[in-house]
Amino acid sequence: MMSPVQQQPKKYLHLLLNDWDSGYSIYRVGDEDFNMDTDMEAPRAAASLLIRIVAQHGYSWSFVSHGTKIMAMNPAVSSPGIPVFDTKTLAMTVCPRPLSGDCGSKPLYASVGDRLLAFVYPFLEVLGPEPPHTEESWSWTRGIDDEPMPPFNSSRVSSYAVHPDGRTIFVSVKCYKLNPGLCPPYGDRSSTFTFDMESHEWTHIGDWILPFRGRAYYDHELDAWVGLFSYKGKTGHGHVCCCDVPPAATGSMTTMPVWKLGVERFFDDSSERHLGATLVYMDNSRFCLVESVMPKDDDFYPRLRVVKMTSFMLKYGKEGELRVSGRCTYASMAYRIPHKHMDVELNPVAFWM
C-alpha cells in the first residue's frame, strides 16, 4: 500500500511563453530538468511543450493559476469564454468571462482556497468553487452595489500576499490617489489594504507598503512571507526578502512589519540584458527564481529570449539572517517570439502546480 507522501501527485514548474502566432505556449519543467550546471544560457531543451492556448498577445499578466488550473483571462475575441487548462487531468474546459474583461488596467488576480479574486478597475469579482459538471455552471459574483470600491486603480498594485488564514489578502499600492477614476490613476499616496474574500470588504491598514515586488508567498517553516525585494535606491535589488505576517484582523498599523533581506543576489537588474524576474514557491521552503534575459548574440529589436531558472531552499542562519540552504540547481531554455506583439509585462509567468 502506498504511503500518503507517495500518493501525492507530482508537481512541475509550468512556464508560459509568448512563442506562438495564435497565443501562448505552456512548457513543463520537472525536478529532473534541474542540475548543477551554472551555464544557463546554453540553448538546451530543459522544458517540454505541454499545450498551447489561443489568447490575445501582449498580456501574459492575464494568465492566472487557480488550484490545478491555468486560466487565460484575456482570451481571443472570438472565444465564448476563458480557456482553462487543468494541469492534473491535462484537460481543457471553458469558464465564463468576468464582466471586467480587458479594460486596459493591469489586473490583480489572487487565488485563495477555492475562490479566485479578479480585480480590474473598476470591476471586482470573485469566482466561487467549481460546481460538479453535471449540475450548475461556474459563475462570477460581483461585489454588492453599495459596497465602496477600493480607493485605488488595480494598475497601482505593487505587491500582494495571501494570509495563512486562507481568506485575507494583503495588497500594497504604490503612488495612487484617492479618486482612481480620474486620469492619470497615479498620485502621491502609498498604502497597504486587506481584502476579505468572504465579506468582500477592503480595509486600509497603514500608509506603508510591503517590501516585495509582485506576489509574496507564506512559508510555514520560515513563518514569514517571502518575495522579491522591491525598494528602489537600495542595495537589495536581485535579492529575495522575507517579512513577518501581521494578524489578519489587524487594525491600523503605523509601521510596516519587520522584514529581512536575503544574503544572496540572484540577478543583476541593472544589466541591459535583464528583462524581468519572477519568484515561484515550490513548497517546503523551496523556491525558483525565473529570469528572462536577452541572449548575448541578439542585436537590435531582439526577438530571442532565454529563460533562466534557479531552484533553491531558504533558511535562517545562525545570526537570524535569511540565506540559501545547500546548493542551487539550474535549468534554462531559449525561444523566439515569432510575431510583432511584444508583451507589456516583461517578468516571466510561471506556476508551480
C-alpha positions as CSV (number, residue, x, y, z in Angstrom):
1,M,0.0,0.0,0.0
2,M,1.4,3.4,-1.0
3,S,2.1,6.0,1.8
4,P,0.3,9.4,1.7
5,V,3.5,11.0,0.6
6,Q,3.9,8.6,-2.4
7,Q,0.2,9.2,-3.4
8,Q,0.7,13.0,-3.7
9,P,0.6,14.0,-7.4
10,K,3.9,15.2,-8.8
11,K,4.3,18.9,-9.3
12,Y,6.0,20.8,-12.1
13,L,7.1,24.3,-12.9
14,H,4.8,25.5,-15.7
15,L,6.3,28.2,-17.9
16,L,4.1,30.4,-20.1
17,L,5.8,31.7,-23.2
18,N,4.8,34.2,-25.9
19,D,6.3,32.0,-28.7
20,W,3.2,31.1,-30.8
21,D,1.5,33.1,-33.6
22,S,-2.0,32.5,-32.2
23,G,-1.4,32.7,-28.4
24,Y,0.8,31.3,-25.7
25,S,2.6,28.0,-25.1
26,I,2.8,26.3,-21.7
27,Y,6.0,24.3,-21.0
28,R,6.6,21.9,-18.2
29,V,9.8,21.7,-16.2
30,G,10.4,18.8,-13.7
31,D,12.8,18.3,-10.9
32,E,14.9,16.1,-13.2
33,D,15.4,19.1,-15.6
34,F,17.4,21.0,-12.9
35,N,21.1,20.3,-12.4
36,M,24.3,21.8,-11.0
37,D,25.4,23.4,-14.3
38,T,25.6,27.1,-14.0
39,D,25.9,27.8,-17.7
40,M,22.2,28.5,-18.1
41,E,22.4,30.3,-21.4
42,A,23.3,27.2,-23.4
43,P,20.2,26.6,-25.6
44,R,19.0,23.2,-24.5
45,A,15.6,21.7,-24.1
46,A,15.1,21.9,-20.4
47,A,11.3,22.1,-20.7
48,S,8.8,20.1,-22.7
49,L,5.9,21.7,-24.6
50,L,2.6,20.7,-22.8
51,I,-0.1,22.7,-24.5
52,R,-0.9,25.9,-26.5
53,I,-3.7,28.2,-25.6
54,V,-5.3,30.7,-28.0
55,A,-5.2,34.1,-26.3
56,Q,-4.6,37.8,-27.1
57,H,-0.9,38.6,-27.4
58,G,0.9,41.1,-25.3
59,Y,-0.9,40.4,-22.0
60,S,0.7,37.5,-20.3
61,W,-0.2,39.1,-16.9
62,S,-3.8,37.9,-17.7
63,F,-2.8,34.3,-17.0
64,V,-3.5,33.0,-13.5
65,S,-3.1,29.8,-11.6
66,H,-6.1,28.6,-9.5
67,G,-5.9,25.2,-7.8
68,T,-4.6,22.8,-10.5
69,K,-5.8,25.1,-13.4
70,I,-4.2,27.7,-15.6
71,M,-6.7,30.3,-16.8
72,A,-6.3,32.6,-19.8
73,M,-8.3,35.7,-18.5
74,N,-7.8,37.6,-21.8
75,P,-8.8,35.1,-24.4
76,A,-9.2,35.7,-28.2
77,V,-12.1,38.0,-29.0
78,S,-13.9,35.2,-30.7
79,S,-13.7,32.9,-27.7
80,P,-17.0,32.1,-25.9
81,G,-15.3,32.2,-22.5
82,I,-12.0,31.8,-20.7
83,P,-9.9,28.8,-21.8
84,V,-9.0,26.7,-18.7
85,F,-6.2,24.1,-18.7
86,D,-6.2,21.5,-15.8
87,T,-2.5,20.5,-15.1
88,K,-3.7,17.5,-13.2
89,T,-6.1,15.9,-15.8
90,L,-4.4,17.6,-18.8
91,A,-8.0,18.5,-20.0
92,M,-9.3,21.8,-21.4
93,T,-12.5,23.4,-20.4
94,V,-14.1,26.9,-20.6
95,C,-15.1,29.2,-17.8
96,P,-17.5,32.2,-18.2
97,R,-15.8,35.6,-18.7
98,P,-15.9,38.1,-15.8
99,L,-17.5,41.4,-16.5
100,S,-14.1,43.2,-16.3
101,G,-12.8,41.6,-19.5
102,D,-9.9,43.6,-21.0
103,C,-10.5,47.1,-19.5
104,G,-6.9,48.3,-20.1
105,S,-5.9,48.3,-16.5
106,K,-3.3,45.9,-15.1
107,P,-5.3,43.3,-13.2
108,L,-4.9,41.8,-9.8
109,Y,-5.7,38.1,-9.7
110,A,-5.4,36.2,-6.5
111,S,-6.2,32.5,-5.8
112,V,-7.4,32.0,-2.2
113,G,-8.5,28.5,-1.4
114,D,-11.4,27.6,-3.8
115,R,-12.1,31.2,-4.8
116,L,-10.4,33.5,-7.3
117,L,-10.3,37.2,-7.0
118,A,-10.4,39.3,-10.2
119,F,-9.9,43.0,-9.7
120,V,-9.6,45.0,-12.9
121,Y,-10.6,48.5,-12.1
122,P,-13.4,49.4,-11.8
123,F,-14.7,45.8,-11.6
124,L,-14.1,43.5,-8.7
125,E,-15.4,39.9,-9.0
126,V,-14.9,36.6,-7.2
127,L,-15.1,33.2,-8.9
128,G,-16.7,30.7,-6.5
129,P,-15.9,27.0,-6.1
130,E,-16.2,25.0,-9.2
131,P,-19.5,23.1,-9.2
132,P,-19.9,19.5,-10.3
133,H,-20.0,19.3,-14.1
134,T,-23.5,17.8,-14.2
135,E,-25.3,20.4,-12.1
136,E,-24.7,24.2,-12.4
137,S,-22.4,26.5,-14.3
138,W,-19.3,28.1,-12.9
139,S,-20.1,31.8,-12.2
140,W,-18.6,35.1,-11.0
141,T,-20.0,37.1,-8.1
142,R,-19.8,40.9,-8.2
143,G,-19.5,43.0,-5.1
144,I,-22.7,44.3,-3.6
145,D,-23.7,47.6,-5.3
146,D,-23.5,49.7,-2.1
147,E,-20.0,48.3,-1.2
148,P,-17.4,51.1,-1.6
149,M,-14.8,50.4,-4.3
150,P,-11.2,50.5,-3.2
151,P,-9.7,54.0,-3.5
152,F,-7.0,52.9,-6.0
153,N,-6.7,51.6,-9.5
154,S,-5.7,47.9,-9.9
155,S,-2.7,49.0,-12.0
156,R,-1.1,50.7,-9.0
157,V,-0.9,47.4,-7.0
158,S,2.8,46.7,-6.3
159,S,2.6,43.5,-4.3
160,Y,0.2,41.2,-2.6
161,A,0.3,38.2,-0.3
162,V,-2.3,35.7,0.9
163,H,-2.6,35.4,4.7
164,P,-2.2,31.9,6.2
165,D,-5.8,32.3,7.5
166,G,-6.9,31.3,4.0
167,R,-9.3,34.3,3.4
168,T,-7.4,37.5,3.7
169,I,-5.2,39.2,1.0
170,F,-2.8,41.9,1.9
171,V,-2.4,44.3,-1.0
172,S,0.2,47.1,-1.2
173,V,-0.4,50.0,-3.6
174,K,2.2,52.5,-4.8
175,C,1.6,56.1,-5.9
176,Y,-2.2,56.1,-6.0
177,K,-4.7,58.8,-5.4
178,L,-8.0,58.8,-3.5
179,N,-10.1,59.2,-6.7
180,P,-8.8,56.4,-9.1
181,G,-11.5,57.3,-11.7
182,L,-9.5,60.4,-12.6
183,C,-6.7,60.3,-15.2
184,P,-3.9,59.5,-14.7
185,P,-4.6,56.9,-12.0
186,Y,-1.4,57.6,-10.1
187,G,-0.7,60.0,-7.2
188,D,1.4,60.6,-4.2
189,R,0.0,58.1,-1.7
190,S,1.3,54.6,-0.9
191,S,-0.6,52.3,1.4
192,T,-1.5,48.7,2.3
193,F,-5.0,47.3,2.3
194,T,-6.6,44.0,3.2
195,F,-9.4,42.3,1.2
196,D,-11.6,39.7,2.9
197,M,-12.6,37.0,0.4
198,E,-15.7,36.1,2.4
199,S,-17.1,39.5,3.3
200,H,-15.7,41.3,0.1
201,E,-14.6,44.2,2.3
202,W,-11.5,46.3,1.9
203,T,-9.7,47.7,4.9
204,H,-6.9,50.4,5.0
205,I,-4.3,49.2,7.5
206,G,-1.4,51.7,7.0
207,D,0.4,54.2,4.9
208,W,3.3,51.8,4.2
209,I,3.9,49.1,1.7
210,L,5.2,45.5,1.8
211,P,8.9,45.2,0.8
212,F,8.0,42.9,-2.2
213,R,7.7,43.2,-5.9
214,G,4.7,41.2,-7.2
215,R,3.4,38.2,-5.3
216,A,4.9,37.0,-2.0
217,Y,4.3,33.5,-0.5
218,Y,3.8,32.3,3.0
219,D,6.3,29.6,4.1
220,H,5.4,27.6,7.2
221,E,9.0,26.7,8.2
222,L,10.2,30.3,8.0
223,D,6.8,31.6,9.4
224,A,7.1,34.6,7.0
225,W,6.1,35.9,3.6
226,V,8.9,35.6,1.0
227,G,9.2,37.5,-2.2
228,L,11.5,39.5,-4.5
229,F,12.8,42.7,-2.8
230,S,11.3,45.9,-4.3
231,Y,12.6,49.1,-2.9
232,K,14.4,51.4,-5.3
233,G,17.5,53.2,-4.3
234,K,18.7,50.4,-2.0
235,T,21.2,47.7,-2.4
236,G,18.8,44.8,-2.4
237,H,17.7,44.5,-6.0
238,G,18.1,41.0,-7.3
239,H,17.7,39.6,-3.7
240,V,14.7,37.9,-2.0
241,C,13.4,39.1,1.3
242,C,11.1,37.9,4.0
243,C,8.5,39.7,6.1
244,D,6.7,39.0,9.4
245,V,3.0,38.2,8.9
246,P,0.7,40.5,10.8
247,P,-2.6,39.2,12.2
248,A,-5.4,39.0,9.6
249,A,-7.8,41.1,11.7
250,T,-5.2,43.7,12.4
251,G,-6.3,47.3,12.9
252,S,-4.3,50.3,11.7
253,M,-0.6,49.8,11.7
254,T,1.7,52.9,11.8
255,T,4.8,51.0,10.6
256,M,5.3,48.0,8.3
257,P,6.1,44.6,9.7
258,V,9.7,43.6,10.4
259,W,11.5,42.3,7.3
260,K,14.9,40.8,6.3
261,L,16.9,41.0,3.1
262,G,18.3,37.7,1.8
263,V,22.0,37.3,1.7
264,E,22.5,36.0,-1.8
265,R,21.9,38.0,-5.0
266,F,20.2,36.1,-7.8
267,F,20.2,38.5,-10.7
268,D,21.5,41.9,-11.8
269,D,18.6,44.1,-12.8
270,S,20.9,46.9,-13.9
271,S,22.2,44.8,-16.8
272,E,20.9,45.7,-20.3
273,R,20.2,42.1,-21.0
274,H,18.0,41.6,-17.9
275,L,14.3,41.8,-18.8
276,G,12.4,40.7,-15.8
277,A,12.3,38.1,-13.0
278,T,9.6,36.2,-11.1
279,L,9.8,34.2,-7.8
280,V,7.8,30.9,-7.6
281,Y,7.2,29.0,-4.4
282,M,7.8,25.2,-4.7
283,D,6.6,24.2,-1.2
284,N,8.6,23.4,2.0
285,S,11.0,26.5,1.9
286,R,12.0,25.7,-1.7
287,F,11.7,28.4,-4.3
288,C,12.5,29.0,-8.0
289,L,13.8,32.3,-9.4
290,V,12.8,32.6,-13.1
291,E,14.6,35.3,-15.0
292,S,14.1,36.4,-18.6
293,V,17.2,37.8,-20.5
294,M,18.2,38.7,-24.0
295,P,20.9,36.5,-25.4
296,K,24.4,37.9,-25.9
297,D,24.3,37.5,-29.7
298,D,20.9,39.1,-30.3
299,D,21.0,42.7,-31.7
300,F,18.6,45.5,-32.5
301,Y,14.9,44.8,-31.8
302,P,15.5,41.4,-30.3
303,R,13.1,38.5,-30.6
304,L,15.2,35.9,-28.9
305,R,14.8,35.1,-25.2
306,V,16.5,32.9,-22.7
307,V,14.6,31.8,-19.5
308,K,17.0,31.0,-16.6
309,M,15.6,29.1,-13.7
310,T,17.4,28.8,-10.3
311,S,16.0,26.4,-7.7
312,F,17.0,26.9,-4.1
313,M,15.9,26.4,-0.4
314,L,15.9,29.2,2.2
315,K,16.6,29.1,5.9
316,Y,17.5,31.4,8.8
317,G,21.2,31.4,9.6
318,K,22.9,31.4,13.0
319,E,22.5,35.2,13.2
320,G,18.9,35.1,12.1
321,E,19.8,36.1,8.5
322,L,17.8,34.8,5.5
323,R,20.1,32.7,3.3
324,V,20.2,29.8,0.8
325,S,20.4,26.3,2.4
326,G,22.5,23.8,0.4
327,R,23.3,24.2,-3.3
328,C,21.3,25.8,-6.0
329,T,20.2,23.8,-9.1
330,Y,19.6,25.3,-12.6
331,A,17.7,24.9,-15.8
332,S,17.3,27.1,-18.9
333,M,15.6,27.2,-22.3
334,A,15.7,29.6,-25.3
335,Y,12.8,30.6,-27.5
336,R,11.9,33.1,-30.2
337,I,8.9,35.5,-30.4
338,P,7.5,34.8,-33.9
339,H,5.3,37.9,-34.2
340,K,5.5,41.7,-33.5
341,H,3.3,41.7,-30.4
342,M,5.8,42.3,-27.5
343,D,4.5,41.7,-24.0
344,V,3.6,44.7,-21.8
345,E,4.8,42.5,-18.8
346,L,8.4,41.6,-19.0
347,N,8.5,39.5,-15.9
348,P,8.2,35.8,-16.7
349,V,5.0,34.0,-16.0
350,A,5.5,30.6,-14.2
351,F,3.4,28.5,-11.8
352,W,4.4,25.5,-9.6
353,M,1.5,23.0,-9.9
